[in-house]
């Protein structure tokens, strides 16, 4: 799963689900918790590397970008 498009698509699907939450903070926390609980560390590291790459997370929804930034782990 080294293709960033796959990671971006998966993260945005999670973001779409939580975007329906009426409270933005709950949506951010929901995305962050889901990625932390259900993504293996290699997937999270690839997502973080993509955010740090020259592409700077292009294609990620704003909700996902905020959630990952708020709850980033190395």
Secondary structure by P-SEA (a helix, b strand, c coil): cccaaaaaaaaaaaaaaacccccaaaaaaaaaaaaaccccaaaaaaaaaaaacccccccccaaaaaaaaacccc
